């Protein structure tokens, strides 16, 4: 009996982690164009470790992807943008600096935009 319990415990310890992410589609409106697109978000996820850089290991992608407008890849971080913000952001995505980063990871583009708009926090 002890051998059976030990075998079961070993098997559980070696089993791959179960997928616990719960993806769901959300509709997002691009503040630059008014175009709507679908982004896959998650309702839940599990973590079960950490990489050497501090990023979690889990059942979802980390860092979590940011919704990005088709075409410009502008990172949508708010549900509502003022008209003044929209005007400033449309001008920002036309700059050579934005063109240089727009194809980077979504969180990198978000960091760039937030730094340029004064929204970046420590």
Beta strands, then each sheet from edge to edge (+ up, - down):
strand 1: 23-29
strand 2: 36-42
strand 3: 47-50
strand 4: 56-58
sheet 1: 1+ 2-
sheet 2: 3+ 4-
end
